[in-house]
Amino acid sequence: MSLALSHKGAKVTGIECSRDQMKRAIARQGKDCNFMFSVGENLPFRDSWFDATVFFNSIHHIPEDSMETAISEAISVTKSGGLIYVAEPLAEGACFELDSPVEDETLVRAQAQQCLNKAIRSDSKFSEDGEERYEVYFDYQNFEEYKDEMLRFDQSRKPRFEQLEVLMRSRFQELGKSTDQGIRFYQPMLARCFRVV
């Protein structure tokens, strides 16, 4: 997302909390896109620093007891009149169903939305402009490619994945849709746009 925004003309600072992902991000950063190793609940910026702040597929990965702090931090570093854009996966769809035996995110995805709703109610500087549902999809040539991606993002999944590999192979075949690009899995998303008053 950071790179895509910079290619559209934005000057972007991406925050990454995984050292492995940080290495990949730095290798791809450019003139108008740089990355910092930090966490959403402790942003290293002055108040009112950014015109807009984006959480892309990330709030549900923040520890539950830090989600509200991360949202407050985003409000603080965004200028008055600026936007906070949040895109989060919903706990539904083929991609979610495929991943769930290894990592069921039903609860954390709901908590992310609850924390956003709470912020609207409790912070007079934070209001919602609108929301939109949409779908993304992931294509894999085969089960092994899917497995490699799942484990590349989080090696702690490996023991459970290997324990359930027969089930996961079956679900991969059952839930995927064959296309010219490979086996496709859809993931419904909810995008919400907020404004800092």
DOMIMAR-980312 format. One record per atom (N, C-alpha, C): residue in one letter; x, y, z. Coordinates in steps of 0.001 Angstrom, whole numbers, plus 500000, padded with zeros to 6 digits. Layout:
% residues N
AXYZ
...
END
This chain:
% residues 197
M500828498802500000
M500000500000500000
M500869501258500000
S501906501271500823
S502789502442500884
S503394502738499518
L503899501703498862
L504506501885497541
L503476502338496514
A502284501756496570
A501229502136495621
A500868503611495774
L500764504095497010
L500442505503497245
L501558506411496744
S502806506008496966
S503926506840496509
S503967506909494982
H503567505837494310
H503527505845492846
H502429506761492312
K501453507087493176
K500381508009492790
K500720509457493147
G501930509692493679
G502363511057493964
G502427511434495428
A502042510545496320
A502090510851497755
A503500510650498301
K503843511422499311
K505066511176500075
K504664510346501280
V505218509154501392
V504709508146502322
V505790507697503296
T505380507557504554
T506206506890505558
T505442505661506019
G505978504492505746
G505339503247506160
G505890502782507491
I505010502269508340
I505410501737509643
I505344500221509572
E506402499562509990
E506461498101509961
E506984497589511294
C506290496582511853
C506675496040513160
C507359494682513065
S507433494127511869
S508102492839511670
S509468493078511041
R510509492552511662
R511864492765511121
R512019492128509741
D511427490949509536
D511511490301508222
D510809491129507151
Q509598491601507471
Q508867492423506502
Q509575493758506281
M510219494267507340
M510946495531507231
M512083495404506212
K512796494293506237
K513888494076505270
K513353494102503845
R512221493447503623
R511630493430502280
R511177494833501860
A510598495558502818
A510101496902502515
A511247497847502161
I512318497809502938
I513457498700502689
I514058498439501311
A514078497187500907
A514636496837499597
A513836497462498459
R512583497825498729
R511709498351497675
R511389499832497847
Q511853500461498937
Q511478501853499157
Q512141502763498124
G511501503905497879
G511999504842496877
G512090506248497429
K512235507210496529
K512433508607496920
K511282509131497779
D510063508797497405
D508898509318498121
D508242508285499029
C508939507213499307
C508403506165500181
C509531505586501022
N509453505810502327
N510442505204503219
N509721504486504342
F510423503607505008
F509825502780506053
F510572502948507365
M509814502864508449
M510385502946509791
M509954501725510587
F510851501220511400
F510530500097512277
F509897500660513542
S508610500410513714
S507890500914514886
S506569500163514983
V505719500612515904
V504399500007516085
V503341501099516071
G502133500732515673
G501052501699515561
G500673502357516872
E500900501667517975
E500525502230519275
E501601503140519862
N502693503359519132
N503765504246519604
N504438504887518391
L503718505782517724
L504221506383516490
L505246507480516784
P506391507458516103
P507476508405516394
P507349509715515613
F506185510376515721
F505955511609514973
F505298512651515874
R505498513924515502
R504842515005516233
R503348515009515918
D502579515666516782
D501149515818516528
D500932516576515214
S499843516245514544
S499431516924513305
S500538516898512247
W501189515775512088
W502331515647511179
W501903515254509755
F500845514449509634
F500459513903508329
F499126514460507839
D498998514555506516
D497717514928505907
D496716513784505996
A497219512573505971
A496355511389506035
A497129510239506667
T496388509354507299
T496967508159507910
T496178506953507403
V496889505882507100
V496254504687506542
V496591503473507399
F495559502741507779
F495726501401508351
F495255500433507275
F496162499674506701
F495752498743505653
F495989497315506123
N494879496642506432
N494970495234506842
N495828495072508090
S495725496018509014
S496704496021510107
S496140496127511518
I495023496804511729
I494562497010513109
I494334495682513813
H493788494693513110
H493502493415513774
H494776492663514159
H495936493098513660
H497207492479514063
H497807493135515309
I497274494274515703
I497759494961516903
I497198494241518126
P498000494047519178
P497465493394520383
P496193494091520868
E495240493294521329
E493924493828521710
E494026495007522670
D494904494900523661
D494984495972524657
D495696497220524129
S496161497182522877
S496835498346522281
S496086498930521089
M494987498290520675
M494253498769519498
M493755500199519686
E493142500481520828
E492611501823521067
E493728502855521078
T494867502501521660
T496014503414521690
T496501503708520277
A496542502685519433
A496990502876518048
A496061503829517296
I494770503694517511
I493816504595516856
I493995506018517377
S494189506167518688
S494440507495519274
S495714508115518719
E496752507293518551
E498008507775517968
E497783508282516549
A497004507549515770
A496717507975514396
A495982509308514381
I495030509476515277
I494304510742515374
I495272511869515714
S496186511617516646
S497135512649517085
S498067513107515968
V498576512165515167
V499579512541514154
V498956513042512853
T497617512998512756
T496929513463511546
T496454514900511740
K496692515730510742
K496314517139510817
K494804517308510917
S494381518416511506
S492962518750511550
S492435518855510121
G491334518187509855
G490781518129508508
G491322516978507688
G492326516290508233
G492932515168507525
G492101513903507625
L492475512920506825
L491727511668506745
L492483510523507398
I491723509619507966
I492255508335508419
I491467507263507676
Y492176506507506869
Y491557505469506043
Y491917504116506634
V490900503300506870
V491105501981507471
V490479500923506575
A491270499966506138
A490753498822505382
A491082497560506163
E490050496819506530
E490219495623507353
E489489494441506715
P490076493257506781
P489377492068506284
P488234491689507218
L487157491193506641
L486028490717507432
L486180489220507695
A485504488753508724
A485593487332509096
A484601486523508265
E484825486507506960
E483965485780506027
E484703485618504704
G484174484775503845
G484761484575502526
G485693483376502467
A486003482948501248
A486796481735501035
A488192481836501624
C488818482997501503
C490177483156502035
C490176483015503559
F489215483670504208
F489089483554505661
F488829482110506068
E487917481447505372
E487595480054505704
E488799479141505512
L489593479413504482
L490782478603504239
L491798478755505369
D492038479980505798
D493062480245506817
D492638479855508228
S491337479832508494
S490827479723509867
S491317478525510677
P491459477327510112
P491943476228510954
P493330476487511544
V494166477214510808
V495516477520511290
V495513478774512147
E494748479770511727
E494718481037512464
E493334481659512335
D492497481414513313
D491129481928513300
D491131483363513826
E490858484317512932
E490892485733513302
E489498486316513524
T488516485474513763
T487150485967513962
T487105487040515039
L487686486755516185
L487616487668517327
L488396488953517073
V489632488855516607
V490451490069516451
V489913490978515348
R489313490397514318
R488734491241513267
R487525492004513790
A486724491363514626
A485586492045515251
A486069493119516220
Q487118492819516982
Q487649493789517942
Q488165495047517250
A488769494888516080
A489257496053515335
A488105497009515027
Q486975496465514566
Q485816497307514257
Q485222497923515526
Q485191497143516602
Q484662497655517869
Q485494498825518386
C486813498732518256
C487684499822518720
C487487501082517881
L487285500926516587
L486997502086515743
L485670502726516145
N484660501901516386
N483353502426516805
N483452503141518145
K484233502589519048
K484415503216520360
K485107504565520218
A486091504648519321
A486803505910519114
A485859506996518604
I484926506620517730
I483947507592517224
I483103508132518373
R482681507234519263
R481822507641520383
R482572508474521419
S483851508192521621
S484555508789522757
S485485509946522402
D485812510137521123
D486756511194520745
D486060512188519827
S485859513399520314
S485136514411519539
S485932514882518322
K487228514532518257
K488061514923517114
K487992513910515969
F487163512890516105
F487185511749515189
F485773511458514710
S485516511604513417
S484179511320512889
S484304510479511618
E483244509733511313
E483279508847510153
E482630509510508948
D483334509481507809
D482811510043506562
D482027509025505751
G482370507759505876
G481669506741505104
G482415505424505103
E481763504415504542
E482381503096504473
E481969502408503180
E482767501418502795
E482479500673501573
E483002499251501715
R482185498312501298
R482620496907501247
R483150496609499854
Y484190495812499797
Y484723495373498511
Y485417494034498714
E485874493440497634
E486560492152497724
E487945492246497097
V488884491558497710
V490183491328497088
V490294489825496847
Y491277489434496070
Y491466487998495862
Y492948487667495807
F493229486418496093
F494591485900496081
F494615484679495171
D495563484655494261
D495721483534493333
D496960482727493694
Y496816481422493695
Y497938480514493950
Y497983479474492843
Q499181479142492414
Q499327478118491382
Q499040476723491932
N499311476543493219
N499100475236493841
N499111475399495357
F498830474320496063
F498779474347497521
F500120474741498118
E501217474274497535
E502544474559498077
E502838476058498070
E502387476753497044
E502592478202496993
E501816478889498111
Y500588478439498340
Y499786478976499450
Y500481478723500783
K500927477501501009
K501598477157502261
K502839478023502467
D503641478174501431
D504856478994501536
D504531480420501946
E503470480980501366
E503098482356501708
E502615482455503149
M501782481526503565
M501291481531504951
M502444481502505949
L503438480675505692
L504545480515506634
L505577481624506492
R505712482204505311
R506660483304505129
R506259484507505974
F504958484768506064
F504486485911506834
F504561485672508336
D504481484420508766
D504497484135510203
D504932482691510436
Q506195482508510792
Q506743481165510993
Q506124480444512191
S505514481207513111
S504894480557514275
S503696479696513864
R503188479883512655
R502072479066512160
R502506477654511767
K503801477437511606
K504296476198511000
K503849474927511723
P504000474809513052
P503590473554513706
P502115473228513487
R501248474237513638
R499814473980513470
R499496473667512011
F500114474381511098
F499865474129509679
F500237472693509325
E501398472256509779
E501843470900509448
E500968469842510114
Q500479470143511310
Q499574469225512003
Q498267469059511230
L497824470137510570
L496533470136509872
L496684470080508351
E497832469665507870
E498105469793506431
E497119469017505561
V496693467840505983
V495724467075505190
V494415467856505071
L493942468396506187
L492728469212506177
L492915470450505303
M494064471117505436
M494307472341504677
M494334472069503174
R494923470955502763
R494925470593501340
R493494470389500834
S492693469725501643
S491306469472501263
S490526470780501136
R490701471680502100
R489992472965502066
R490464473821500883
F491742473745500580
F492282474485499439
F491547474094498154
Q491361472797497948
Q490664472318496752
Q489176472658496793
E488604472565497974
E487157472770498136
E486757474236497985
L487556475153498535
L487168476562498609
L487661477406497437
G488714476949496767
G489293477738495682
G488490477647494393
K488599478699493582
K487965478721492260
K489063478733491208
S488979477811490261
S489981477741489197
S489797478899488223
T490896479591487929
T490900480671486942
T492135480495486059
D492238481343485038
D493421481297484178
D494683481700484940
Q494505482426486060
Q495644482885486856
Q496018481916487977
G495215480900488189
G495494479944489253
G494248479641490065
I494446479171491289
I493333478887492205
I493075480158493003
R491851480667492943
R491529481993493486
R490688481883494753
F491030482753495719
F490313482837496991
F489939484297497235
Y488652484530497474
Y488163485889497688
Y488129486229499172
Q488443487502499471
Q488404488001500839
Q487605489298500884
P486408489305501489
P485656490546501665
P486383491501502618
M486336492780502275
M486999493827503051
M485987494911503414
L486284495631504484
L485498496808504852
L486447497993504938
A486217498983504076
A486999500221504102
A486171501296504789
R486782501972505745
R486097503052506462
R486974504301506401
C486343505426506127
C487066506690506019
C486629507616507151
F487602508093507901
F487342508956509051
F488010510313508826
R487494511316509506
R488091512650509418
R488458513133510820
V489631513751510898
V490066514363512156
V489573515798512155
V488795516145513145
V488170517473513218
V489181518498513715
END
